[in-house]
Amino acid sequence: MGNKYAKLSKDSAAVLLIDHQSGLISLVQDFSPGEFKNNVLALADCAKYFKLPTILTTSFESGPNGPLVPELKETFADAPYIPRPGQINAWDNEDFVKAVKDTGCTQLIMAGVVTEVCVAFPALSAIEAGYDVFVVTDASGTFNEVTRHAAWARMAAAGVQLMNWFGVACELHRDWRNDIEGLGNLFSNHIPNYRNLITSYLAKVEGK
């Protein structure tokens, strides 16, 4: 008997974007730079589209990890932003945990750099604290595929659900009839082939 299927709900979920910093992102080798940036921004667009509470955090910005990538700061100008002075595990930072609790959400959608540290540590800590945790695999990056799979296995064994940003969007949306063009446009902005699909659909609809 496996774990119960806990569906993501836009009424219960918050997004935690952890350590997407200019220095750390240079370590990501399990995705191409362009692909990884697209995935991170796609997740950010999902958070905005579904109006999910979003928290940004960085680790030791003044050191080699560098500042948060500017696109995320621009997208979430009003979101809680926690620059951690040194804690490697974001969950060890009281301000970060308070910001998470203040959302009132029971489901946490996490992504970050690097997967086995900046994502896995708070994901495991949040599971321990009683949250449902969903890690966005393609908006989290690390050194290589061996490291990636070890991190995924560790998190999955603890009850973390592993998803990609597209799966997150579809599970939150539930039903295409809720907003065909809105979600279709979000997908089209990040999946080139989807642009062809939605263009064909809209042409058909407008031709009726």
C-alpha positions as a Markdown table, in Angstrom:
| # | Residue | x | y | z |
|---|---|---|---|---|
| 1 | Met | 0.0 | 0.0 | 0.0 |
| 2 | Gly | 1.6 | 3.2 | -1.1 |
| 3 | Asn | 1.2 | 6.8 | 0.1 |
| 4 | Lys | -2.1 | 8.5 | -0.3 |
| 5 | Tyr | -2.3 | 10.7 | -3.5 |
| 6 | Ala | -2.1 | 14.2 | -2.2 |
| 7 | Lys | -3.2 | 16.5 | -5.0 |
| 8 | Leu | -1.7 | 19.9 | -5.3 |
| 9 | Ser | -4.3 | 22.6 | -4.5 |
| 10 | Lys | -4.0 | 26.3 | -5.4 |
| 11 | Asp | -5.8 | 27.0 | -2.1 |
| 12 | Ser | -3.2 | 25.2 | 0.0 |
| 13 | Ala | 0.1 | 25.6 | -1.8 |
| 14 | Ala | 3.0 | 28.0 | -1.5 |
| 15 | Val | 6.1 | 28.2 | -3.7 |
| 16 | Leu | 9.6 | 28.3 | -2.2 |
| 17 | Leu | 12.4 | 29.4 | -4.5 |
| 18 | Ile | 15.6 | 28.6 | -2.8 |
| 19 | Asp | 19.1 | 29.9 | -3.8 |
| 20 | His | 18.6 | 30.5 | -7.5 |
| 21 | Gln | 21.7 | 32.7 | -7.3 |
| 22 | Ser | 24.1 | 33.8 | -10.0 |
| 23 | Gly | 27.1 | 32.0 | -8.6 |
| 24 | Leu | 25.3 | 28.8 | -7.7 |
| 25 | Ile | 23.5 | 28.5 | -11.0 |
| 26 | Ser | 26.9 | 28.2 | -12.7 |
| 27 | Leu | 27.3 | 24.9 | -10.9 |
| 28 | Val | 24.2 | 23.4 | -12.7 |
| 29 | Gln | 25.4 | 20.8 | -15.2 |
| 30 | Asp | 22.4 | 18.5 | -15.4 |
| 31 | Phe | 20.5 | 20.9 | -17.6 |
| 32 | Ser | 21.8 | 23.3 | -20.3 |
| 33 | Pro | 21.8 | 27.0 | -19.1 |
| 34 | Gly | 19.0 | 28.0 | -21.4 |
| 35 | Glu | 16.8 | 25.0 | -20.5 |
| 36 | Phe | 17.3 | 25.5 | -16.8 |
| 37 | Lys | 16.5 | 29.2 | -16.9 |
| 38 | Asn | 13.4 | 28.5 | -18.9 |
| 39 | Asn | 12.2 | 25.9 | -16.3 |
| 40 | Val | 12.8 | 28.2 | -13.4 |
| 41 | Leu | 11.0 | 31.1 | -15.0 |
| 42 | Ala | 8.2 | 28.7 | -16.0 |
| 43 | Leu | 7.7 | 27.7 | -12.4 |
| 44 | Ala | 7.8 | 31.4 | -11.4 |
| 45 | Asp | 5.0 | 32.1 | -14.0 |
| 46 | Cys | 3.0 | 29.3 | -12.6 |
| 47 | Ala | 3.2 | 30.8 | -9.2 |
| 48 | Lys | 2.0 | 34.1 | -10.5 |
| 49 | Tyr | -0.7 | 32.6 | -12.7 |
| 50 | Phe | -2.2 | 30.6 | -9.8 |
| 51 | Lys | -1.6 | 33.5 | -7.3 |
| 52 | Leu | 0.4 | 31.2 | -5.0 |
| 53 | Pro | 2.2 | 32.8 | -2.0 |
| 54 | Thr | 5.8 | 32.8 | -3.0 |
| 55 | Ile | 9.0 | 33.1 | -0.8 |
| 56 | Leu | 12.5 | 33.8 | -2.1 |
| 57 | Thr | 15.6 | 33.1 | -0.2 |
| 58 | Thr | 19.3 | 33.2 | -0.8 |
| 59 | Ser | 22.4 | 31.8 | 1.0 |
| 60 | Phe | 25.5 | 33.9 | 1.8 |
| 61 | Glu | 24.9 | 36.4 | -1.0 |
| 62 | Ser | 28.0 | 38.4 | -0.1 |
| 63 | Gly | 30.1 | 35.3 | -0.8 |
| 64 | Pro | 30.7 | 33.4 | -4.0 |
| 65 | Asn | 27.1 | 32.2 | -4.2 |
| 66 | Gly | 26.2 | 35.6 | -5.6 |
| 67 | Pro | 22.9 | 37.5 | -5.7 |
| 68 | Leu | 19.4 | 36.2 | -6.6 |
| 69 | Val | 18.9 | 36.1 | -10.4 |
| 70 | Pro | 17.2 | 39.4 | -11.2 |
| 71 | Glu | 14.2 | 37.9 | -13.1 |
| 72 | Leu | 12.9 | 36.3 | -9.9 |
| 73 | Lys | 13.3 | 39.6 | -7.9 |
| 74 | Glu | 11.4 | 41.4 | -10.6 |
| 75 | Thr | 8.6 | 38.8 | -10.9 |
| 76 | Phe | 8.1 | 38.7 | -7.1 |
| 77 | Ala | 8.9 | 42.3 | -6.1 |
| 78 | Asp | 6.4 | 42.1 | -3.2 |
| 79 | Ala | 7.2 | 38.6 | -2.0 |
| 80 | Pro | 9.0 | 37.8 | 1.3 |
| 81 | Tyr | 12.7 | 37.8 | 0.5 |
| 82 | Ile | 15.0 | 36.1 | 3.1 |
| 83 | Pro | 18.8 | 36.6 | 2.5 |
| 84 | Arg | 20.2 | 34.0 | 4.9 |
| 85 | Pro | 23.5 | 35.2 | 6.5 |
| 86 | Gly | 25.0 | 31.7 | 6.6 |
| 87 | Gln | 22.6 | 28.8 | 7.2 |
| 88 | Ile | 23.0 | 26.2 | 4.5 |
| 89 | Asn | 19.6 | 24.7 | 5.2 |
| 90 | Ala | 17.0 | 27.4 | 4.7 |
| 91 | Trp | 14.8 | 25.7 | 7.3 |
| 92 | Asp | 17.5 | 26.5 | 9.9 |
| 93 | Asn | 16.7 | 30.2 | 9.4 |
| 94 | Glu | 13.9 | 31.4 | 11.7 |
| 95 | Asp | 12.8 | 34.2 | 9.3 |
| 96 | Phe | 12.3 | 31.7 | 6.5 |
| 97 | Val | 10.3 | 29.3 | 8.6 |
| 98 | Lys | 8.2 | 32.1 | 9.9 |
| 99 | Ala | 7.5 | 33.3 | 6.3 |
| 100 | Val | 6.4 | 29.8 | 5.4 |
| 101 | Lys | 4.1 | 29.5 | 8.4 |
| 102 | Asp | 2.7 | 32.9 | 7.7 |
| 103 | Thr | 1.4 | 31.7 | 4.3 |
| 104 | Gly | -1.0 | 29.3 | 6.2 |
| 105 | Cys | -0.3 | 26.7 | 3.5 |
| 106 | Thr | 0.1 | 23.0 | 4.1 |
| 107 | Gln | 1.6 | 22.2 | 0.7 |
| 108 | Leu | 5.1 | 23.5 | -0.2 |
| 109 | Ile | 6.3 | 23.5 | -3.8 |
| 110 | Met | 10.1 | 23.8 | -3.7 |
| 111 | Ala | 12.9 | 24.3 | -6.2 |
| 112 | Gly | 16.4 | 25.5 | -6.0 |
| 113 | Val | 20.2 | 25.1 | -6.5 |
| 114 | Val | 21.8 | 22.8 | -5.7 |
| 115 | Thr | 19.3 | 19.9 | -5.6 |
| 116 | Glu | 21.0 | 17.7 | -3.0 |
| 117 | Val | 21.6 | 20.5 | -0.5 |
| 118 | Cys | 19.6 | 23.7 | -1.0 |
| 119 | Val | 16.5 | 21.7 | -2.0 |
| 120 | Ala | 16.8 | 18.4 | -0.2 |
| 121 | Phe | 17.7 | 19.8 | 3.2 |
| 122 | Pro | 14.6 | 22.1 | 3.6 |
| 123 | Ala | 12.4 | 19.6 | 1.8 |
| 124 | Leu | 13.3 | 16.9 | 4.4 |
| 125 | Ser | 13.0 | 19.4 | 7.2 |
| 126 | Ala | 9.5 | 20.5 | 6.0 |
| 127 | Ile | 8.4 | 16.8 | 5.7 |
| 128 | Glu | 9.6 | 16.4 | 9.3 |
| 129 | Ala | 7.5 | 19.5 | 10.3 |
| 130 | Gly | 4.4 | 17.9 | 8.8 |
| 131 | Tyr | 4.1 | 19.7 | 5.5 |
| 132 | Asp | 3.3 | 18.0 | 2.1 |
| 133 | Val | 6.3 | 18.8 | 0.0 |
| 134 | Phe | 6.5 | 18.8 | -3.8 |
| 135 | Val | 10.0 | 19.3 | -5.3 |
| 136 | Val | 10.1 | 20.7 | -8.9 |
| 137 | Thr | 12.8 | 18.5 | -10.4 |
| 138 | Asp | 13.4 | 20.5 | -13.6 |
| 139 | Ala | 13.6 | 23.9 | -11.8 |
| 140 | Ser | 16.3 | 22.5 | -9.4 |
| 141 | Gly | 19.8 | 21.8 | -10.7 |
| 142 | Thr | 23.1 | 20.2 | -9.6 |
| 143 | Phe | 26.5 | 19.0 | -10.7 |
| 144 | Asn | 25.5 | 15.8 | -12.7 |
| 145 | Glu | 22.9 | 13.1 | -13.0 |
| 146 | Val | 24.4 | 10.8 | -10.4 |
| 147 | Thr | 24.1 | 13.6 | -7.8 |
| 148 | Arg | 20.6 | 14.4 | -9.0 |
| 149 | His | 19.3 | 10.9 | -8.8 |
| 150 | Ala | 20.8 | 10.3 | -5.3 |
| 151 | Ala | 19.1 | 13.5 | -4.1 |
| 152 | Trp | 15.7 | 12.5 | -5.7 |
| 153 | Ala | 15.9 | 9.0 | -4.1 |
| 154 | Arg | 16.7 | 10.5 | -0.7 |
| 155 | Met | 13.8 | 12.9 | -0.9 |
| 156 | Ala | 11.3 | 10.4 | -2.3 |
| 157 | Ala | 12.1 | 7.9 | 0.4 |
| 158 | Ala | 11.1 | 10.5 | 3.0 |
| 159 | Gly | 7.8 | 11.2 | 1.2 |
| 160 | Val | 8.6 | 14.2 | -1.0 |
| 161 | Gln | 6.7 | 14.2 | -4.2 |
| 162 | Leu | 8.9 | 14.8 | -7.3 |
| 163 | Met | 7.2 | 16.7 | -10.2 |
| 164 | Asn | 8.2 | 18.9 | -13.1 |
| 165 | Trp | 6.8 | 22.4 | -13.6 |
| 166 | Phe | 4.4 | 21.3 | -16.3 |
| 167 | Gly | 2.9 | 18.6 | -14.0 |
| 168 | Val | 2.6 | 21.2 | -11.2 |
| 169 | Ala | 0.7 | 23.5 | -13.5 |
| 170 | Cys | -1.7 | 20.8 | -14.7 |
| 171 | Glu | -2.4 | 19.5 | -11.3 |
| 172 | Leu | -3.1 | 23.0 | -9.9 |
| 173 | His | -5.3 | 23.8 | -12.9 |
| 174 | Arg | -7.4 | 20.6 | -12.7 |
| 175 | Asp | -9.7 | 21.3 | -15.6 |
| 176 | Trp | -8.9 | 23.0 | -19.0 |
| 177 | Arg | -12.3 | 24.6 | -19.0 |
| 178 | Asn | -11.2 | 26.8 | -16.0 |
| 179 | Asp | -9.1 | 28.9 | -18.5 |
| 180 | Ile | -8.0 | 27.5 | -21.8 |
| 181 | Glu | -6.2 | 30.6 | -23.2 |
| 182 | Gly | -4.5 | 31.6 | -20.0 |
| 183 | Leu | -2.9 | 28.3 | -19.3 |
| 184 | Gly | -2.3 | 27.7 | -23.0 |
| 185 | Asn | -0.4 | 31.0 | -23.2 |
| 186 | Leu | 1.7 | 30.2 | -20.1 |
| 187 | Phe | 2.7 | 26.8 | -21.7 |
| 188 | Ser | 3.3 | 28.5 | -25.1 |
| 189 | Asn | 5.7 | 30.9 | -23.5 |
| 190 | His | 8.0 | 28.1 | -22.2 |
| 191 | Ile | 7.4 | 25.2 | -24.6 |
| 192 | Pro | 8.0 | 26.1 | -28.2 |
| 193 | Asn | 6.1 | 23.1 | -29.6 |
| 194 | Tyr | 3.1 | 24.0 | -27.4 |
| 195 | Arg | 2.9 | 27.3 | -29.2 |
| 196 | Asn | 2.1 | 25.4 | -32.4 |
| 197 | Leu | -0.5 | 23.4 | -30.6 |
| 198 | Ile | -2.3 | 26.4 | -29.1 |
| 199 | Thr | -2.0 | 28.4 | -32.3 |
| 200 | Ser | -3.8 | 25.6 | -34.2 |
| 201 | Tyr | -6.5 | 25.4 | -31.5 |
| 202 | Leu | -7.1 | 29.1 | -31.5 |
| 203 | Ala | -7.3 | 29.3 | -35.3 |
| 204 | Lys | -9.9 | 26.5 | -35.2 |
| 205 | Val | -11.9 | 28.2 | -32.5 |
| 206 | Glu | -11.8 | 31.6 | -34.2 |
| 207 | Gly | -12.8 | 30.0 | -37.5 |
| 208 | Lys | -16.1 | 28.7 | -36.2 |
